[in-house]
Amino acid sequence: MATPEIGVEQEDGRWNESSGDYTGEDASPERASGSEMDEQRKQQMAYQYLCHLEEAKVWMEACLNEELPATTELEEAFRNGVFLAKLGNFFSPETVPLRKIFDKEFKVLNSRGLHFRHTDNINYFMNGCGKVGLPKVFFPETTDIYDRKNMPKLIYCIHALSLFLFKLGLAPQIQDLYGKAKFTDEQISAMRKELEKYGIKMPAFSKIGGILESEMPVDEAALHAAVIAINDAIDHQVADSTLEALRNPSAHLVDVTSDNAEDYQIALYQAKSTKAAQALAKSPGKEGMDVYDTLLTQAEIQGNISQVNDVIRRKKAEEALNLAVKEINKALNSNNEEALTLALSNRAARLTGFVGQNQTWYMKMLEEKRKIKQQQTGLPDVDLTQSEIQEAINSANDLADQQRQCEYSNNHL
């Protein structure tokens, strides 16, 4: 029986993503044979794994700010370890310096193929995972990747790493693309054949959150009860109650700030609703589901807390920057050199290279910068931006250094 493109509505029915069957008003009433059902199950497993590959690809692209090969080519692209080592540099640069990555430009790979030194890249990646504390249970073997013996184990590791880093506030959250990612019948069948070559059991991607929590040295019963209480508080949508639940020591959450309570509630409620909807879309009958398929895990809760904190921290830093720049312009407008020096030294302004003894030069260069901007805009009153102020400081430092060098030379003639 031909399998329609998964996730795409057909004219005479719909592919059931949960059961791996084709149903609809006009679908054939005949029950599929055992061999047909087995074929459908294998196709469905291949589609799910392709979705996990796509999720890993999109997440890594967000971390690396670099485009990766097509999803169907991703496994082969990982064998040389370059992208993995770059990912290691992203979350643990001290463990995986860019200079240590072998064949970053793929010159050796393109001219001579895989080289044994490519395994160094894979090992760098796993060293980085160990450095940040990812539990060893998620680690693949080097040969799983380099010899392509068990690529699902690597993708499983990347998914676990994404959730672990999200919890630490070091990376964005990985997306759930099941039912959203589209692949052709040919691509799904090709992946099914590849999976059959492995001869292994597919890792349980949906259980990663629970495994991460069970690997942590804490009172599991108390942690579980605390996480259940947090999920219940989230549903009631009372920020103060949710904050109280988050502060339960048994939940082992960090950086929970009372000032951000409302933002925590909004973010957690959205995350929980999204997770529950996605879980029910995969298993409408709730068969085989456990409690954490619809509830947020401790790692997911911590990840959302860290994300909210980061957004608010960035917002406050931007507000402080704008205020600092405003103070600099105010001091410049009043021609107050002492006030200008104080404003320029404010860390919130994010200026580099400030030298107190160059204050007269700063006033001179900033005034010149402002006059040029007035001429360019035709406006009598203009304020300088942070980048324009930085440019003036750099120019002032250069001129001040040149003058000192001239004075030194003249004094030693």
Residue pairs with C-beta under 8 A, 6 or more apart in sequence:
1 22
1 32
1 36
1 39
1 40
2 185
3 15
3 22
3 39
3 40
3 43
3 185
3 188
4 10
4 15
4 22
4 185
5 15
5 182
5 183
5 184
5 185
6 15
6 17
6 43
6 44
6 47
6 182
6 183
6 188
7 15
7 17
7 47
7 179
7 180
7 181
7 182
8 15
8 182
10 22
10 24
12 24
12 25
12 26
12 27
13 22
13 23
13 24
13 25
13 26
13 27
14 22
14 23
14 24
15 21
15 22
16 22
16 23
17 44
17 178
17 179
17 281
17 282
18 281
18 282
18 283
18 284
18 285
20 37
20 40
20 41
20 43
20 44
21 32
21 37
21 40
32 40
42 192
42 195
42 196
43 188
43 189
43 192
45 192
45 195
45 202
46 188
46 189
46 191
46 192
46 195
47 183
47 188
47 191
48 178
49 152
49 155
49 191
49 195
49 202
50 71
50 72
50 181
50 183
50 187
50 188
50 191
51 177
51 178
51 179
51 181
52 152
52 155
52 156
52 159
52 205
53 71
53 72
53 74
53 75
53 155
54 71
54 177
54 181
55 159
55 174
55 175
55 176
55 177
55 181
56 74
56 155
56 158
56 159
56 162
56 174
57 68
57 71
57 74
58 174
58 175
58 177
59 158
59 162
59 171
59 172
59 174
59 175
60 68
60 83
60 87
60 158
61 67
61 68
62 172
63 87
63 90
63 91
63 171
63 172
64 83
64 86
64 87
64 90
66 86
68 74
68 77
68 83
69 76
69 77
71 181
71 183
72 183
72 187
72 190
72 191
75 148
75 151
75 194
76 148
77 83
78 84
78 145
78 151
78 154
79 114
79 118
79 145
79 146
79 148
80 103
80 106
80 109
80 114
80 118
80 121
81 102
81 118
81 119
81 120
81 121
81 122
81 123
81 124
81 125
81 145
81 146
82 101
82 102
82 103
82 104
82 106
82 109
82 118
82 121
84 121
84 122
84 124
84 125
84 145
84 154
85 96
85 100
85 101
85 102
85 121
85 122
85 124
85 125
86 98
86 101
86 104
87 125
87 128
87 158
88 95
88 96
88 124
88 125
88 127
88 128
88 129
89 96
89 97
89 98
89 101
89 128
90 171
91 128
91 132
91 161
91 165
91 170
91 171
92 127
92 128
92 131
92 132
94 131
95 124
95 127
95 128
95 131
96 124
96 125
96 127
96 128
98 104
100 120
100 124
101 121
101 124
102 108
102 115
102 117
102 118
102 120
102 121
103 109
103 115
103 117
103 118
103 121
108 115
108 117
108 118
109 115
109 118
114 146
118 146
119 142
119 146
122 142
122 145
122 146
123 142
126 139
126 140
126 142
129 138
129 139
129 157
129 161
130 136
130 139
132 164
132 165
132 168
132 170
133 164
134 157
134 160
134 161
134 164
135 160
135 211
135 212
135 215
137 211
137 215
138 156
138 157
138 160
138 161
138 208
138 211
139 157
140 150
140 153
140 154
140 156
140 157
141 149
141 150
141 153
143 149
144 150
144 151
144 153
144 154
145 151
145 154
149 198
150 198
150 200
151 198
152 195
152 198
152 200
152 202
152 203
153 200
153 203
156 203
156 205
156 208
159 174
159 205
159 208
160 208
160 211
160 212
162 171
162 173
162 174
163 173
163 174
163 208
163 209
163 212
163 299
163 300
163 303
164 212
164 299
165 171
166 172
166 173
166 174
166 299
166 300
166 303
166 306
166 307
167 212
167 298
167 299
167 300
167 302
167 303
167 306
168 302
168 306
169 255
169 303
169 306
169 307
169 309
169 310
172 307
173 300
173 303
173 307
176 274
176 275
176 278
178 278
178 281
178 282
179 281
179 282
183 191
195 202
206 293
207 290
209 292
209 297
209 299
209 300
210 290
210 292
210 297
212 297
212 299
213 220
213 223
213 227
213 297
213 298
213 299
214 220
216 223
216 252
218 250
218 252
219 250
222 250
223 250
223 251
223 252
223 298
225 250
226 245
226 248
226 250
226 251
226 298
227 251
227 295
227 296
227 297
227 298
227 301
228 291
228 295
229 245
229 248
230 242
230 245
230 246
230 248
230 251
230 268
230 296
230 301
231 272
231 295
231 296
232 245
233 241
233 242
233 244
233 245
234 242
234 265
234 268
234 269
234 272
234 296
235 269
235 272
236 242
237 265
237 269
238 265
239 261
239 262
239 264
239 265
240 261
242 261
242 264
242 265
242 268
243 256
243 258
243 261
243 264
243 265
245 251
246 253
246 256
246 264
246 301
246 305
247 253
247 256
251 298
251 301
252 298
253 298
253 301
253 302
253 305
254 302
255 305
255 306
255 309
256 264
256 305
257 309
260 308
260 309
260 312
263 308
263 311
263 312
264 304
264 305
264 308
267 304
267 307
267 308
268 296
268 301
268 304
271 296
271 300
271 304
272 295
272 296
275 294
275 295
275 296
275 300
276 294
276 295
279 289
279 293
279 294
280 286
280 294
283 289
283 293
296 304
317 348
320 348
321 348
321 349
321 350
321 386
323 348
324 343
324 346
324 348
324 349
324 350
325 349
325 383
325 384
325 385
325 386
325 389
326 383
327 339
327 343
327 346
328 340
328 343
328 344
328 349
328 366
328 384
328 389
329 383
329 384
330 339
330 343
331 339
331 340
331 342
331 343
332 340
332 363
332 366
332 367
332 370
332 384
335 363
337 359
337 360
337 363
340 359
340 362
340 363
340 366
341 356
341 359
341 362
343 349
344 351
344 354
344 359
344 362
344 389
344 393
345 354
345 356
349 386
349 389
350 386
351 386
351 389
351 390
351 393
352 390
352 393
353 393
353 394
353 397
354 393
355 397
355 400
357 400
358 396
358 397
358 400
361 396
361 397
361 399
361 400
362 392
362 393
362 396
364 396
365 392
365 393
365 395
365 396
365 399
366 384
366 389
366 392
366 396
368 392
369 384
369 388
369 389
369 391
369 392
370 382
370 384
373 382
373 384
373 388
374 380
374 382
384 392
